[in-house]
């Protein structure tokens, strides 16, 4: 299996450190073969601007990746973005990101979800059963859009539940059923393992990855992609081995090699 990280941020998102060159240098030192950059995507209307680049910064981001491909020939460097699915901007993401800028892939994510006529953030709340259902519906719509090659941290909702209960399992099964239907790889995300543990009903645990979610995933035959979700250069491989170990523990198929092949064959 190739040593690959397909989830990397830069300082353009305002909550990470380092530039493209910094991450490439650390990737070489860590023995990584494939490095995918997936900073948070900009929106034409400037929404969620505190945690993402602007449209004006996007060309420079792409140019820096192109330059890195010249400067680091020992790496396979991929250009991508981590995106929230917003239906009115679906054509924009396809035409601009995948079309005009010819990015290699887009990563879907749900840091917010559509609920009662507005987008609600995951952070700073405890999700009830109705909200968990809405979160699952939002991720299903994300997968159904056909825009994204992988879904980042599908179990992010676990940071906002007090206990693993029937509602959490129903939410998980809805996500996993549709991931299997759309043949959508799901990311086991290492960033949650680098964050401080929090107290929940069962005691202190990582906010994510949620082991109960990945235990259920084994029932659906889905593919998984471990990702560092690096927010600083030294974490370009941070805790990714732990995510691979989770996949192996539950008998999940890790697709580091296949994912690269699919991206390279994509039109």
N, C-alpha and C positions, 0 to 999 in steps of 0.2 A: 504493500500500500504506500502510495506517495505521501510525503509529508506536506500537507496543504492546509492553508488557512484561507477561507473564502469570506471572512467577515472582519474587516479592518476599518477603523475610523481615523480621522485626522483632526487637527485643531480647527478646521473649518466648521465643525459642528458645535463649537463653543463649549463642549464638555469633555473634550479629549485633548491630548498633547501630541506634539510632533507633526512633521510633515511627511510627504511621500518618501523622501530620501531616508529619513530617520527609520521608518519601518522597513524599508528594503535592506538597509544595513543590518538591522537586528535580525531580519529573516535569514540572511546569509549566515550570520553567526549561529543561528539556531538550527541550521541545516534544513530549512524549509525549501521545498522545490517550487511550490505554487503559492502565490500571494495575491489574493483578491481584495481590492479596495471597494468598500461599500459604505461610503459616508452617507449621512442622511440627505435625502433628495430635497432640492428646493421646490417651491410651488410658485406659480406665476402670481398668485395673489398675496404672497408673503406670509401665509399662515404658519404657525408654529416656528416663527423665525428665530426664537431664542435657542433652538437646538438643531439648527441646520444652516447650510450655506445659502447664499442668495443666488438668484439666477445669474447675476453678473459674475459670480465667482466660479460658476460651473465650467466655462471654457478653460480657465487656469488650472482647475482640478484635472481635467482631461489632458491638458498639455503636460502637466507634471508627471502623470502616469506614462504618457508616451515617451518622455525624456528618460524616465526610470528604466523603461524597456531597453534603451540604448546603454544606459550606465550600468545596468545589472543584467548582463546577458545570461548569467547562470540561473536566473529566476524566470519562471513563467509568470508574468504579471498581468492581472486581469483588471479591467475597469468596470465597476458596477456602482450601484446605489442601493441603499436600504430605503424602502418606500412604504408609506401608508397608502392604502387604496382609498381614493376619493373618486366616486363614480364620475363626477363632472370633469375630472382631469385624467380619466383613463386614456382618452385619445392623445392627450398631451404627452403623457408618460411614454406611450408607444411611439409617437411621431418624433418627439424631441430626444428622449433618452436613448431609445433603441434605434431610432431612425437617424435624425440629424447628427447625433454624437456617436452613434454606432457602439454603444456600450456593450460589453460582453454579456451582462446579465443584470437583472433586477432581483432584489431580495424583498419579499413581502414581510410586513411586520404590523403588529397591532399594539402600539403604545397607547393608543386611544381606540375607542370603539363607538359605533353609532347607537345612541340610546335616547329614546323619547325626544327625537327631533334635534339632537345635538351630539357632538363628539365629547365623550367623557374620557378623561385620563385614567390610567390604571393606578398611578401612584397616589398615595395618601388617602385611600379609601378601603373599605371592606365590601367586597362584592356580594350581593344577595343572589338568590337563585335566578331571579328574573334578569339581573345584570349579567350573570354568567351565561345565560341563554343568548343574550344579545351579543356578548363577546364571541361566542362560538359562531353565531350567524355572521358576524363581521368577518371572521377569519375564513368562513366558507365562501363568502362573496369575494374575498381576496383571492382565494385559490381559483374560483370559477372565472375570474376575469381573464385568465390566460396570459397575464403580464409578467408573472414572476416565475423564476426557476426554482426557488426554494422559499420556505417560510421560516423566518427567524424566530427563535424562542417561542414556539406555539404554546408553551406552558407558562408564559409570563403571568397569566392570571393567578398563578399559585402564590405570588407575592402578596396578593390582595384577598386571600381567604383566610379565615381563622382556623378552619379545620377541613380535612378531606372528608367530604360527606357525599350524599347522593347527588346533590346539585353539581359538585365538582366532577364527579365521575360522569354524569350525563353530558356536561360540557366537553369533557375530554373525549368521550366516545363519539360525539357529534363531529369534532375536529378530526379525529382519527379515521372515522368512516369515510369522510369526504376526501381526506388526504389519500386514502387508498383508492377511492373512485377516480380522482384526478391524477393519480400517480405522481403526487407532489411530495418531494423530499422534505423532511422536517429537520430543523437544526437542533442539536443538543448544544446548548449555549453555555460556554465556560465563564462568562462574565459574572453570572450569579454566584459562582463558587469563589470568586475573588472579593465579593462583597461581604460585609459583616453578617453573621447569622442573626436572625430575628426570632423572637419568641412567638410560638403559635400554640395551639391546643396541645399538640404532642410534645412540646418542648422547643428548644432552639434548633433551628434547621436553616439550611440555605433557602433563600427565597425561590430560587430555581437553579438548576433543573429539579423538577419535582419527580421523585422516583416512582410514585404511584402512576403518574402519567406515562412514563416510559415502560412501566410494567404492563400497562394496558396496551401500549403500542405494539407489543410483541404479538398480540392477538390479530393484528390487522395486516401484517406482512409489509409494513411501510419501509421506505428507505430513509436513512438518517445521515446527516452531514454534521460532524462535530465542528464547532466554530469557536475561535477564541473571543470574538467580539472585542478585539483589542482597542483600548482607549489610550494606551501609552505604548511607546515602541518596545519597552522591555516585556510587555505582555503579548507580543505578537504570537507566541505559542502558549500563553499562560493558561494552565489547567486544561488544555485540550486533551492531554493524555487521560485525564480523569473522565472526560466525556466519552472518549473511546472505550474506556473501561466500563462505563455505564452501558454503552451499546453492546459490548461483548457479554456483560452479565445477563442481559435480557435477551440475548440472541438476535439482536437487530442488525440489519445489513448496512454497513458503513460504505458509502459510495464515493469516497474521495477521488478515485481514479475515474470512475464512470461519469461523475459530474463534469470533470474537465473535458472529457471526450464529447459529452453532449453540448457543452458550450461551444467548443471549437467547431462542431458540425452544424450549429444553428445558423440559419440564413441571416 
